[in-house]
Amino acid sequence: MINIRLALNEKLRRYGGHIGFSIRPTERGKGYNKINLYLGLKVCARHGIGQVLLDADLDNPASWRTMEALGGKRVREYFEDQYDHCMVVDYEIDVRRALETHPEYEAFVLRETGEKTE
């Protein structure tokens, strides 16, 4: 599952960002979330979003490793005390660079779907 927010209000700029993603627990650890995020970045690119903001709980290394795998740079770490009351890490991803430097994800999508994604 992926949620893509094409515009950010003040709350989403501070907490949440452009993309939220999740993988079914029985399918975790198989690399699907990298594909999931890659496809989300393709949607962002089509909508002219060049830099995406994302966040994850600090105690969820699978999420922040997914962001780092696609070029995510950690920009902030803080205690979020309004919604989840936990340590959070914020990331930024350069959309164009992430898409250009990961042809293996595009190849996976083509192989699995049998058609070219846009």
C-alpha positions as a Markdown table, in Angstrom:
| # | Residue | x | y | z |
|---|---|---|---|---|
| 1 | Met | 0.0 | 0.0 | 0.0 |
| 2 | Ile | 1.2 | 3.5 | -0.8 |
| 3 | Asn | -0.3 | 6.9 | -0.1 |
| 4 | Ile | 0.9 | 9.7 | -2.3 |
| 5 | Arg | 0.2 | 13.3 | -1.3 |
| 6 | Leu | 0.6 | 15.6 | -4.2 |
| 7 | Ala | 0.4 | 18.7 | -2.1 |
| 8 | Leu | 1.5 | 19.2 | 1.5 |
| 9 | Asn | -0.3 | 21.3 | 4.1 |
| 10 | Glu | 1.6 | 22.5 | 7.1 |
| 11 | Lys | 0.9 | 19.4 | 9.1 |
| 12 | Leu | 2.2 | 17.1 | 6.4 |
| 13 | Arg | 5.3 | 19.3 | 5.9 |
| 14 | Arg | 6.1 | 18.7 | 9.6 |
| 15 | Tyr | 4.9 | 15.1 | 9.9 |
| 16 | Gly | 4.0 | 12.6 | 7.2 |
| 17 | Gly | 5.5 | 14.1 | 4.0 |
| 18 | His | 4.6 | 13.2 | 0.4 |
| 19 | Ile | 4.6 | 9.4 | 0.7 |
| 20 | Gly | 3.5 | 6.8 | 3.2 |
| 21 | Phe | 4.0 | 3.1 | 2.5 |
| 22 | Ser | 3.4 | -0.2 | 4.1 |
| 23 | Ile | 3.8 | -3.9 | 3.2 |
| 24 | Arg | 1.6 | -6.7 | 4.4 |
| 25 | Pro | 3.4 | -8.4 | 7.3 |
| 26 | Thr | 3.7 | -11.8 | 5.6 |
| 27 | Glu | 5.4 | -10.1 | 2.6 |
| 28 | Arg | 8.0 | -8.0 | 4.5 |
| 29 | Gly | 11.7 | -8.6 | 3.9 |
| 30 | Lys | 11.2 | -9.6 | 0.3 |
| 31 | Gly | 12.2 | -6.3 | -1.3 |
| 32 | Tyr | 8.7 | -5.3 | -2.3 |
| 33 | Asn | 8.7 | -2.0 | -0.5 |
| 34 | Lys | 11.6 | -0.7 | -2.6 |
| 35 | Ile | 9.5 | -1.5 | -5.7 |
| 36 | Asn | 6.5 | 0.1 | -4.0 |
| 37 | Leu | 8.4 | 3.3 | -3.2 |
| 38 | Tyr | 10.0 | 3.3 | -6.7 |
| 39 | Leu | 6.5 | 3.3 | -8.3 |
| 40 | Gly | 5.4 | 6.0 | -5.9 |
| 41 | Leu | 8.3 | 8.1 | -7.0 |
| 42 | Lys | 7.3 | 7.6 | -10.6 |
| 43 | Val | 3.9 | 9.0 | -9.8 |
| 44 | Cys | 5.5 | 12.0 | -8.1 |
| 45 | Ala | 7.7 | 12.6 | -11.1 |
| 46 | Arg | 4.6 | 12.6 | -13.4 |
| 47 | His | 3.1 | 15.3 | -11.2 |
| 48 | Gly | 6.2 | 17.5 | -11.2 |
| 49 | Ile | 7.4 | 16.8 | -7.7 |
| 50 | Gly | 11.1 | 16.8 | -7.8 |
| 51 | Gln | 11.9 | 16.4 | -4.1 |
| 52 | Val | 9.8 | 14.2 | -1.8 |
| 53 | Leu | 9.6 | 14.3 | 2.0 |
| 54 | Leu | 9.0 | 11.1 | 3.9 |
| 55 | Asp | 9.3 | 10.0 | 7.5 |
| 56 | Ala | 9.5 | 6.9 | 9.6 |
| 57 | Asp | 9.6 | 5.9 | 13.2 |
| 58 | Leu | 13.2 | 5.7 | 14.3 |
| 59 | Asp | 12.5 | 2.2 | 15.7 |
| 60 | Asn | 11.4 | 1.0 | 12.2 |
| 61 | Pro | 14.7 | 0.5 | 10.4 |
| 62 | Ala | 13.1 | -1.4 | 7.5 |
| 63 | Ser | 11.2 | 1.8 | 6.5 |
| 64 | Trp | 14.2 | 4.1 | 6.7 |
| 65 | Arg | 16.5 | 1.5 | 4.9 |
| 66 | Thr | 13.9 | 1.5 | 2.1 |
| 67 | Met | 14.2 | 5.3 | 1.8 |
| 68 | Glu | 18.0 | 5.1 | 1.9 |
| 69 | Ala | 18.0 | 2.4 | -0.8 |
| 70 | Leu | 16.4 | 4.9 | -3.2 |
| 71 | Gly | 18.8 | 7.7 | -2.3 |
| 72 | Gly | 16.9 | 9.1 | 0.7 |
| 73 | Lys | 19.0 | 11.5 | 2.8 |
| 74 | Arg | 18.2 | 11.8 | 6.5 |
| 75 | Val | 17.4 | 15.5 | 7.2 |
| 76 | Arg | 16.0 | 15.5 | 10.7 |
| 77 | Glu | 15.5 | 13.3 | 13.8 |
| 78 | Tyr | 13.1 | 14.4 | 16.5 |
| 79 | Phe | 10.6 | 13.3 | 19.1 |
| 80 | Glu | 7.1 | 13.6 | 17.7 |
| 81 | Asp | 4.8 | 14.4 | 20.7 |
| 82 | Gln | 1.5 | 15.2 | 19.1 |
| 83 | Tyr | 0.4 | 12.0 | 17.2 |
| 84 | Asp | 2.6 | 9.0 | 17.7 |
| 85 | His | 4.8 | 10.1 | 20.7 |
| 86 | Cys | 8.0 | 8.5 | 19.4 |
| 87 | Met | 11.3 | 9.3 | 17.7 |
| 88 | Val | 10.9 | 10.1 | 14.0 |
| 89 | Val | 13.4 | 10.5 | 11.2 |
| 90 | Asp | 12.7 | 12.6 | 8.2 |
| 91 | Tyr | 14.1 | 11.9 | 4.7 |
| 92 | Glu | 14.2 | 13.7 | 1.4 |
| 93 | Ile | 14.6 | 11.9 | -1.9 |
| 94 | Asp | 15.6 | 13.5 | -5.2 |
| 95 | Val | 13.0 | 11.9 | -7.4 |
| 96 | Arg | 14.8 | 12.2 | -10.8 |
| 97 | Arg | 18.1 | 10.8 | -9.3 |
| 98 | Ala | 16.3 | 8.0 | -7.6 |
| 99 | Leu | 14.5 | 6.9 | -10.8 |
| 100 | Glu | 17.6 | 7.3 | -12.9 |
| 101 | Thr | 19.9 | 5.3 | -10.6 |
| 102 | His | 17.6 | 2.3 | -10.1 |
| 103 | Pro | 17.0 | 0.6 | -13.5 |
| 104 | Glu | 16.8 | -2.7 | -11.7 |
| 105 | Tyr | 13.4 | -1.7 | -10.2 |
| 106 | Glu | 12.1 | -0.7 | -13.6 |
| 107 | Ala | 13.3 | -4.0 | -14.9 |
| 108 | Phe | 11.5 | -5.8 | -12.1 |
| 109 | Val | 8.2 | -3.9 | -12.9 |
| 110 | Leu | 8.5 | -4.8 | -16.6 |
| 111 | Arg | 9.2 | -8.4 | -15.8 |
| 112 | Glu | 6.3 | -8.7 | -13.4 |
| 113 | Thr | 3.7 | -6.8 | -15.4 |
| 114 | Gly | 4.8 | -7.6 | -18.9 |
| 115 | Glu | 4.3 | -3.9 | -19.9 |
| 116 | Lys | 6.2 | -0.7 | -19.6 |
| 117 | Thr | 5.3 | 1.7 | -16.8 |
| 118 | Glu | 5.2 | 5.4 | -17.4 |
